[in-house]
Amino acid sequence: MADSLVIVESPAKAKTIGKYLGSKFIVKASMGHIRDLPKSQIGVEVDKDFEPKYITIRGKGSILKELKDASRKVKNIYLAADPDREGEAIAWHLAHYLELSGTEPCRVVFNEITKQAVKDAFKQPRPIDMDLVNAQQARRILDRLVGYKISPLLWKKVKKGLSAGRVQSVAVKLIIDRENEIKAFVPEEYWSITAKLAVNGTEFDAKFYGVNGEKLELNRQSEVDEILARIEQSPFTVSEVREKERQRNPAPPFITSSLQQEAARKLNFRAAKTMQVAQQLYEGIDLGKEGTVGLITYMRTDSTRISPVAQEEAKEYIASAYGANYYPETPRIYLKKNANAQDAHEGIRPTAVGKTPEELKPFLSRDQHRLYKLVWERFVASQMASAVLDTMTVDIAVSDTTFRAAGSKIKFPGFMKVYVEGNDDGTTEDEKYLPVLKQGDVLVKNDIEPKQHFTQPPPRYSESRLVRVCEEMGIGRPSTYAPTLETIQKRGYVAMEDKKFVPTELGELVIQLMAEFFPEILNVEFTAHMEEELDFVEEGKVDWVKVLDEFYSTFEKRLAVAEEEMKEVEIQDEVTDILCEKCGRHMVIKMGRFGKFLACSGFPDCRNAKPIVKDIGVTCPKCKEGQVVERRSKKGRVFYGCDKYPECDFVSWDKPAEKPCPTCNGMLVEKNTKAGAFLQCAECGYKEENQQADAEGDAD
């Protein structure tokens, strides 16, 4: 008969742990937090040392009764929520409800949900860590004070439904600042000269480097013409060959932010989706005869540390699968990238490296498999030997000018055999071979290609870029990135265009008001300092009430000024000449989370809304009468359809080209891959280079 009750957050986690613990344990789920601050009021007694007024979350009554009834039938109660601030706070609230002192050893934590890790954790339960709880309370109360004090002000002065928050406001400001940079950017002209050279029948490229051994930038066509005239009759002769061996080291194991960034680059996952799927892998997957097993370690972490046991397991696997030379002489130890990293958990890794992605594929959904494969490959590669590359740099003399060619080839792949980290530009590093060259070789000149370029503005933030910048600046913590990105879109402060953040008029207005009346909220250094203070609370170095008091003393004065001086602002919708087909009023342009759309100006009497369609200048290949227009799905994904819909149901995820396929007369569509852009027939598979895309790429 069971004599112990274990409470976790989710049914999936309860199922996994229950199988490991056996019949003496009852494992139940609290379904997350059971108490929180009330939604209808601020719920914080500022004058009583910021005492929170917690209430039971609506809908949790039946769950709490079930937990209470179960607790009366057992001798021991263990609280096994996630091993972070939120998990500690959930355990503390549960202890309060179940009338546990919290000072007794009732708290059980584990970084991975495997049989051994869970059993080991239950051998050493500990009291609830009030420093962790107070850090969570301080963040919750801090965000409540900002949100519930500024938001009503924005409702009164701008419009209802708006909100303000410490991290979200800084994130929106970063997006706006980047947009202003782009608008203010003035392109600068520059030129390149590429020589197509050959030796013994093998062609390669060399770029103009400089004159008289000094590097020279070419900024005008007149300068290019002068160089071309100078080298027109001169031979291309190899003046120097430099060969080196270069080592390349693997990327460290994932932390929360790097996992979100790489999943965005390689899997096209939103941050929220990455965390959702990672949670599933952490809590446990049914592996058939083996039962339910947690496949990755805890995914909210800012530490790259790996346990010696996991390193030894990786060593054995790497030596067995790839050979002993693929493991470094000593195990890799990764230093903290961020000085503020807590190092409370390990980096994100598979719980058992022997469980390969291919072996687990039959048990995982497509998204689960792809994310697990990413985590597995990153971890294995992080423990492997460095790659060794042979590099060659060749200087070529032409009159008094120098052209330079560079190439490399992989001498020993090392970690690159398993995984290479992506980048935000979506480019890949291919091997670039040069033929065997030696000093004095006279080369054949096949062609000279001068090309005009223009500098480009900084790119808009994608989710992965914004997460990386926030992490580098110390804004937010692992658990905050995904919900912050969701919130700023739901509030209509930013929209997504081509998977990049674009600020809306509403977002710019709110940030403008915040900058005028609450500048410290938008100050990156201030926000990073607050995160650091919360970390100090977690470490027991600072009193949480003192942190809140220092913030609120200034904040309260700002609020009083804003109440008096902030003027009401009315946001005018842009009226179009398009008439609503339901009531005849003019449609207006509004901004949603996926960009602009049309809505009836008679709202709320008339709720008609429709997307703004963009004609791409292509006749519908199906009905031959309508025009193909660009649309957006409910999830914001761009697709192409006939403007005669629903009479014509033509639809395509790929953009149709103007011309038909020269082979079968079928529909050509534009394809964009990391290797480049090309046109492909949707029917026969014919391919050709997309000249328009190439021209746009040249302009970049």
BELHUHU-V488919 format. One record per backbone hydrogen bond with DSSP energy under -0.5 kcal/mol. CO is the residue of the C=O (numbers start at 1). NH is the residue of the N-H. E is the energy in kcal/mol with one decimal. If there is no record, write none. Layout:
co:CO nh:NH e:E
co:CO nh:NH e:E
//
This chain:
co:3 nh:75 e:-1.9
co:3 nh:76 e:-2.0
co:4 nh:26 e:-3.0
co:5 nh:78 e:-3.4
co:6 nh:8 e:-0.5
co:6 nh:28 e:-2.8
co:7 nh:80 e:-2.8
co:8 nh:30 e:-2.9
co:9 nh:31 e:-1.7
co:9 nh:32 e:-0.6
co:10 nh:14 e:-2.2
co:11 nh:15 e:-2.5
co:12 nh:16 e:-2.0
co:13 nh:17 e:-2.6
co:14 nh:18 e:-2.5
co:15 nh:19 e:-1.3
co:16 nh:20 e:-1.0
co:17 nh:21 e:-2.0
co:18 nh:22 e:-1.6
co:22 nh:25 e:-1.4
co:24 nh:3 e:-2.0
co:24 nh:4 e:-1.5
co:25 nh:27 e:-0.5
co:26 nh:6 e:-3.3
co:26 nh:28 e:-0.5
co:28 nh:8 e:-2.6
co:34 nh:57 e:-2.5
co:36 nh:55 e:-2.6
co:43 nh:53 e:-2.7
co:44 nh:46 e:-1.4
co:45 nh:48 e:-1.4
co:45 nh:50 e:-0.8
co:45 nh:51 e:-1.4
co:46 nh:49 e:-0.6
co:46 nh:50 e:-0.8
co:48 nh:51 e:-0.6
co:51 nh:45 e:-3.1
co:52 nh:54 e:-0.8
co:53 nh:38 e:-0.7
co:55 nh:36 e:-2.2
co:57 nh:60 e:-2.0
co:60 nh:64 e:-2.7
co:61 nh:65 e:-2.2
co:62 nh:66 e:-2.0
co:63 nh:67 e:-2.3
co:64 nh:68 e:-2.7
co:65 nh:69 e:-2.7
co:66 nh:70 e:-2.1
co:67 nh:71 e:-2.2
co:68 nh:72 e:-1.2
co:70 nh:73 e:-1.1
co:71 nh:74 e:-0.8
co:76 nh:5 e:-2.7
co:78 nh:7 e:-2.5
co:78 nh:80 e:-0.7
co:79 nh:108 e:-2.3
co:82 nh:84 e:-1.8
co:84 nh:88 e:-2.6
co:85 nh:89 e:-2.4
co:86 nh:90 e:-2.4
co:87 nh:91 e:-2.3
co:88 nh:92 e:-2.2
co:89 nh:93 e:-2.5
co:90 nh:94 e:-2.4
co:91 nh:95 e:-2.6
co:92 nh:96 e:-2.1
co:93 nh:97 e:-2.2
co:94 nh:98 e:-2.8
co:95 nh:100 e:-3.1
co:96 nh:99 e:-0.9
co:102 nh:128 e:-2.5
co:104 nh:106 e:-2.1
co:106 nh:79 e:-3.4
co:107 nh:126 e:-2.7
co:111 nh:298 e:-2.6
co:112 nh:114 e:-1.2
co:113 nh:294 e:-1.9
co:114 nh:118 e:-2.7
co:115 nh:119 e:-2.3
co:116 nh:120 e:-2.5
co:117 nh:121 e:-2.0
co:118 nh:122 e:-1.8
co:119 nh:123 e:-0.6
co:120 nh:123 e:-0.9
co:120 nh:124 e:-0.5
co:121 nh:124 e:-1.2
co:126 nh:106 e:-0.6
co:126 nh:107 e:-2.9
co:128 nh:130 e:-1.0
co:129 nh:133 e:-1.9
co:130 nh:134 e:-2.8
co:131 nh:135 e:-1.8
co:132 nh:136 e:-2.1
co:133 nh:137 e:-2.8
co:134 nh:138 e:-2.7
co:135 nh:139 e:-2.1
co:136 nh:140 e:-2.7
co:137 nh:141 e:-3.0
co:138 nh:142 e:-2.7
co:139 nh:143 e:-2.7
co:140 nh:144 e:-2.0
co:141 nh:145 e:-2.9
co:142 nh:146 e:-2.2
co:143 nh:147 e:-2.8
co:144 nh:148 e:-3.2
co:145 nh:149 e:-1.1
co:146 nh:150 e:-2.3
co:147 nh:151 e:-1.8
co:149 nh:153 e:-0.5
co:150 nh:154 e:-2.1
co:151 nh:155 e:-2.4
co:152 nh:156 e:-2.1
co:153 nh:157 e:-2.5
co:154 nh:158 e:-2.8
co:154 nh:159 e:-1.2
co:157 nh:569 e:-3.9
co:159 nh:162 e:-0.8
co:165 nh:169 e:-1.8
co:166 nh:170 e:-1.4
co:167 nh:171 e:-2.2
co:168 nh:172 e:-2.4
co:169 nh:173 e:-2.2
co:170 nh:174 e:-2.3
co:171 nh:175 e:-1.8
co:172 nh:176 e:-2.4
co:173 nh:177 e:-3.1
co:174 nh:178 e:-2.1
co:175 nh:179 e:-2.0
co:176 nh:180 e:-2.4
co:177 nh:181 e:-2.0
co:178 nh:182 e:-2.1
co:179 nh:183 e:-2.3
co:180 nh:184 e:-2.1
co:181 nh:185 e:-0.8
co:182 nh:185 e:-0.6
co:185 nh:187 e:-0.6
co:188 nh:455 e:-2.4
co:190 nh:453 e:-3.2
co:191 nh:218 e:-0.5
co:192 nh:451 e:-2.7
co:193 nh:195 e:-0.5
co:193 nh:208 e:-2.4
co:194 nh:196 e:-0.5
co:194 nh:449 e:-3.2
co:195 nh:197 e:-0.9
co:195 nh:206 e:-1.9
co:196 nh:446 e:-3.1
co:196 nh:447 e:-1.3
co:197 nh:204 e:-2.7
co:198 nh:444 e:-2.7
co:199 nh:202 e:-2.1
co:201 nh:203 e:-0.6
co:202 nh:199 e:-1.9
co:204 nh:197 e:-2.6
co:206 nh:195 e:-3.3
co:207 nh:404 e:-3.2
co:209 nh:216 e:-2.0
co:210 nh:402 e:-2.7
co:211 nh:214 e:-2.1
co:214 nh:211 e:-1.7
co:217 nh:219 e:-0.6
co:218 nh:191 e:-2.9
co:220 nh:224 e:-1.5
co:221 nh:225 e:-2.9
co:222 nh:226 e:-1.8
co:223 nh:227 e:-1.7
co:224 nh:228 e:-2.7
co:225 nh:229 e:-2.3
co:226 nh:230 e:-1.7
co:227 nh:231 e:-1.8
co:228 nh:232 e:-0.9
co:231 nh:234 e:-1.0
co:235 nh:237 e:-0.7
co:236 nh:443 e:-3.3
co:237 nh:397 e:-2.9
co:238 nh:440 e:-3.0
co:240 nh:395 e:-2.4
co:241 nh:243 e:-0.5
co:242 nh:393 e:-2.8
co:244 nh:246 e:-0.5
co:244 nh:391 e:-3.1
co:246 nh:389 e:-3.3
co:248 nh:387 e:-2.5
co:254 nh:348 e:-3.1
co:255 nh:259 e:-2.4
co:256 nh:260 e:-2.1
co:257 nh:261 e:-2.3
co:258 nh:262 e:-2.6
co:259 nh:263 e:-2.4
co:260 nh:264 e:-1.5
co:261 nh:265 e:-2.1
co:262 nh:266 e:-3.0
co:263 nh:267 e:-1.5
co:263 nh:269 e:-1.9
co:264 nh:268 e:-0.7
co:270 nh:274 e:-2.4
co:271 nh:275 e:-2.1
co:272 nh:276 e:-1.9
co:273 nh:277 e:-2.7
co:274 nh:278 e:-2.4
co:275 nh:279 e:-2.0
co:276 nh:280 e:-1.5
co:277 nh:281 e:-2.1
co:278 nh:282 e:-2.3
co:279 nh:283 e:-2.7
co:280 nh:284 e:-1.7
co:281 nh:295 e:-3.0
co:281 nh:296 e:-0.9
co:285 nh:287 e:-0.6
co:285 nh:293 e:-2.4
co:287 nh:290 e:-1.3
co:288 nh:291 e:-1.5
co:291 nh:287 e:-2.9
co:293 nh:285 e:-2.6
co:295 nh:351 e:-2.3
co:299 nh:301 e:-0.8
co:301 nh:256 e:-2.7
co:305 nh:347 e:-2.8
co:307 nh:311 e:-2.2
co:308 nh:312 e:-2.4
co:309 nh:313 e:-2.0
co:310 nh:314 e:-2.3
co:311 nh:315 e:-2.4
co:312 nh:316 e:-2.1
co:313 nh:317 e:-2.1
co:314 nh:318 e:-3.0
co:315 nh:319 e:-2.4
co:316 nh:320 e:-1.9
co:317 nh:321 e:-3.1
co:318 nh:322 e:-2.7
co:318 nh:323 e:-1.2
co:323 nh:326 e:-2.0
co:324 nh:327 e:-1.6
co:326 nh:385 e:-2.6
co:338 nh:341 e:-2.0
co:348 nh:254 e:-0.7
co:349 nh:297 e:-2.4
co:352 nh:355 e:-2.0
co:354 nh:356 e:-1.5
co:356 nh:360 e:-1.9
co:357 nh:361 e:-1.0
co:360 nh:363 e:-1.9
co:360 nh:364 e:-0.7
co:361 nh:364 e:-1.0
co:365 nh:369 e:-2.8
co:366 nh:370 e:-2.3
co:367 nh:371 e:-2.2
co:368 nh:372 e:-2.6
co:369 nh:373 e:-2.7
co:370 nh:374 e:-1.7
co:371 nh:375 e:-2.4
co:372 nh:376 e:-3.1
co:373 nh:377 e:-2.7
co:374 nh:378 e:-2.2
co:375 nh:379 e:-2.4
co:376 nh:380 e:-2.6
co:377 nh:381 e:-2.6
co:378 nh:382 e:-2.0
co:379 nh:383 e:-0.9
co:380 nh:383 e:-1.1
co:381 nh:384 e:-1.6
co:383 nh:328 e:-0.6
co:385 nh:415 e:-1.8
co:387 nh:248 e:-2.5
co:388 nh:411 e:-2.3
co:388 nh:412 e:-2.2
co:389 nh:246 e:-3.3
co:389 nh:391 e:-0.6
co:390 nh:409 e:-2.1
co:391 nh:244 e:-2.3
co:392 nh:407 e:-2.4
co:393 nh:242 e:-3.0
co:394 nh:405 e:-2.4
co:395 nh:239 e:-2.6
co:395 nh:240 e:-1.6
co:396 nh:403 e:-2.7
co:397 nh:237 e:-2.4
co:398 nh:401 e:-2.5
co:400 nh:212 e:-3.3
co:401 nh:398 e:-2.4
co:402 nh:209 e:-3.2
co:402 nh:210 e:-1.5
co:403 nh:396 e:-3.2
co:404 nh:207 e:-2.8
co:405 nh:394 e:-3.1
co:407 nh:392 e:-3.0
co:408 nh:432 e:-0.9
co:409 nh:390 e:-2.9
co:409 nh:411 e:-0.6
co:412 nh:388 e:-2.9
co:413 nh:416 e:-2.2
co:414 nh:417 e:-1.7
co:415 nh:418 e:-2.2
co:415 nh:419 e:-2.0
co:423 nh:426 e:-1.4
co:428 nh:430 e:-0.9
co:431 nh:433 e:-0.6
co:432 nh:408 e:-2.0
co:438 nh:441 e:-2.1
co:441 nh:238 e:-2.9
co:441 nh:443 e:-0.5
co:443 nh:236 e:-0.6
co:444 nh:198 e:-1.7
co:444 nh:446 e:-0.8
co:447 nh:196 e:-3.0
co:448 nh:450 e:-0.6
co:449 nh:194 e:-2.4
co:451 nh:192 e:-2.2
co:453 nh:190 e:-2.3
co:461 nh:501 e:-3.3
co:462 nh:466 e:-2.4
co:463 nh:467 e:-2.5
co:464 nh:468 e:-2.1
co:465 nh:469 e:-2.4
co:466 nh:470 e:-2.6
co:467 nh:471 e:-2.4
co:468 nh:472 e:-2.5
co:469 nh:473 e:-2.1
co:470 nh:474 e:-0.7
co:470 nh:475 e:-2.8
co:471 nh:474 e:-0.9
co:474 nh:476 e:-0.6
co:477 nh:480 e:-2.6
co:477 nh:481 e:-0.9
co:480 nh:484 e:-2.0
co:481 nh:485 e:-2.2
co:482 nh:486 e:-1.8
co:483 nh:487 e:-2.4
co:484 nh:488 e:-2.1
co:485 nh:489 e:-0.8
co:486 nh:490 e:-2.4
co:487 nh:491 e:-2.3
co:488 nh:493 e:-1.5
co:488 nh:494 e:-1.4
co:489 nh:492 e:-1.3
co:493 nh:504 e:-2.4
co:495 nh:497 e:-0.5
co:495 nh:502 e:-2.8
co:497 nh:500 e:-1.1
co:500 nh:497 e:-2.9
co:502 nh:495 e:-2.8
co:504 nh:508 e:-2.4
co:505 nh:509 e:-2.2
co:506 nh:510 e:-2.6
co:507 nh:511 e:-2.3
co:508 nh:512 e:-1.9
co:509 nh:513 e:-2.1
co:510 nh:514 e:-2.6
co:511 nh:515 e:-2.7
co:512 nh:516 e:-1.5
co:513 nh:517 e:-2.3
co:514 nh:518 e:-3.0
co:518 nh:521 e:-1.2
co:518 nh:522 e:-0.8
co:519 nh:523 e:-0.6
co:520 nh:523 e:-0.5
co:522 nh:524 e:-0.6
co:523 nh:527 e:-2.6
co:524 nh:528 e:-2.7
co:525 nh:529 e:-2.3
co:526 nh:530 e:-2.2
co:527 nh:531 e:-1.9
co:528 nh:532 e:-2.0
co:529 nh:533 e:-2.3
co:530 nh:534 e:-2.2
co:531 nh:535 e:-1.9
co:532 nh:536 e:-2.0
co:533 nh:537 e:-2.0
co:534 nh:538 e:-2.1
co:535 nh:539 e:-1.7
co:536 nh:541 e:-2.8
co:536 nh:542 e:-0.9
co:537 nh:540 e:-1.4
co:543 nh:547 e:-1.6
co:544 nh:548 e:-1.9
co:545 nh:549 e:-2.5
co:546 nh:550 e:-2.4
co:547 nh:551 e:-1.6
co:548 nh:552 e:-2.9
co:549 nh:553 e:-2.1
co:550 nh:554 e:-0.7
co:551 nh:554 e:-0.6
co:551 nh:555 e:-2.1
co:552 nh:556 e:-2.9
co:553 nh:557 e:-0.6
co:554 nh:558 e:-1.9
co:555 nh:559 e:-2.3
co:556 nh:560 e:-1.7
co:557 nh:561 e:-1.8
co:558 nh:562 e:-2.5
co:559 nh:563 e:-2.6
co:560 nh:564 e:-1.3
co:561 nh:565 e:-2.9
co:562 nh:566 e:-2.3
co:569 nh:571 e:-0.5
co:570 nh:572 e:-0.7
co:573 nh:575 e:-0.7
co:574 nh:589 e:-2.7
co:578 nh:587 e:-3.1
co:580 nh:584 e:-2.1
co:585 nh:580 e:-3.7
co:586 nh:601 e:-1.8
co:587 nh:576 e:-2.7
co:588 nh:590 e:-0.5
co:588 nh:599 e:-2.5
co:589 nh:574 e:-0.9
co:590 nh:592 e:-0.5
co:590 nh:597 e:-2.5
co:592 nh:595 e:-1.6
co:593 nh:496 e:-1.2
co:595 nh:592 e:-3.2
co:596 nh:612 e:-0.7
co:597 nh:590 e:-3.0
co:598 nh:610 e:-2.5
co:599 nh:588 e:-3.4
co:600 nh:603 e:-1.4
co:602 nh:605 e:-1.6
co:602 nh:606 e:-1.1
co:608 nh:600 e:-2.3
co:610 nh:598 e:-2.9
co:611 nh:613 e:-0.7
co:613 nh:615 e:-0.5
co:614 nh:630 e:-2.9
co:618 nh:628 e:-3.2
co:620 nh:624 e:-1.4
co:626 nh:620 e:-2.8
co:627 nh:643 e:-2.2
co:628 nh:616 e:-1.9
co:628 nh:618 e:-0.5
co:629 nh:641 e:-2.1
co:630 nh:614 e:-1.3
co:631 nh:639 e:-2.1
co:633 nh:636 e:-2.0
co:637 nh:633 e:-2.7
co:639 nh:631 e:-3.1
co:640 nh:652 e:-2.7
co:641 nh:629 e:-3.0
co:642 nh:645 e:-1.5
co:644 nh:647 e:-1.9
co:644 nh:648 e:-0.5
co:650 nh:642 e:-1.4
co:652 nh:640 e:-3.1
co:655 nh:670 e:-3.0
co:659 nh:668 e:-0.6
co:661 nh:665 e:-1.9
co:666 nh:661 e:-2.7
co:667 nh:682 e:-2.9
co:668 nh:657 e:-3.1
co:669 nh:680 e:-2.3
co:671 nh:673 e:-0.5
co:671 nh:678 e:-2.4
co:673 nh:676 e:-1.3
co:676 nh:673 e:-2.3
co:677 nh:690 e:-1.1
co:678 nh:671 e:-3.0
co:679 nh:688 e:-2.1
co:680 nh:669 e:-2.6
co:681 nh:685 e:-0.9
co:686 nh:681 e:-2.6
co:688 nh:679 e:-3.5
co:689 nh:691 e:-1.1
co:690 nh:694 e:-2.4
co:691 nh:695 e:-2.4
co:692 nh:696 e:-2.2
co:693 nh:697 e:-2.3
co:694 nh:698 e:-2.2
co:695 nh:699 e:-1.8
co:696 nh:700 e:-1.4
co:699 nh:454 e:-0.5
//
